């Protein structure tokens, strides 16, 4: 998954980014100005926007309103130092999905980010299933039936992204953008190796769901037809 943080406190933004990379396994981009953040949100695809309310250039409430006005349904989590009820109501009515009041616990932040991303993908439940394959997004475990499948962090994130889109074709570029941040070009030659290793681990566990290569277009997770 890929998250955009719009926060003018550089140290705080860096701490949040590190926590999300380590605790949620997401790629993170950062902007420290409201207008810069809005431009990134409009130019790139993100699974969640995490933004401060008080920002230079353009405040968080204006970003929320502009995003929703153009039909962007990306989940938005707002960080605010204000906790007045009237202000929170205004924020949520503008289209924000959730908010956290500073100071906040990083563990709670990670939990809310995961929940909003799952909800945004239409998977409010923490359990994803494709065929006999199941993934617990909270525990970050994968099973074939009852058998636990050991995956590397990158293999897990590839499978997670594909399981959110069963039978849909996902391009290599799309995968890379959600696995890495702006440095994804440096990793472009290794995606095939990760997919190959993922296939081997699934087959070794007896899982028939195939990560199919669609020539010239990308990858697709295909679940086997149920046996009669």
Secondary structure, 3 states (H helix, E strand, C coil): CEEEEECCCHHHHHHHHHHHHHHCCCEEEEECCHHHHHHHHHHCCCCEEEEECCCCCCCHHHHHHHHHHCCCCCEEEEEECCCCHHHHHHHHHHCCCEEEECCCCHHHHHHHHHHHHHHHCCCCCCEEEECCEEEECCCCEEEECCEEECCCHHHHHHHHHHHCCCCCCECHHHHHHHHCCCCHHHHCCCHHHHHHHHHHHHHHCCCCCEEEEECCCEEEEECCCCCC
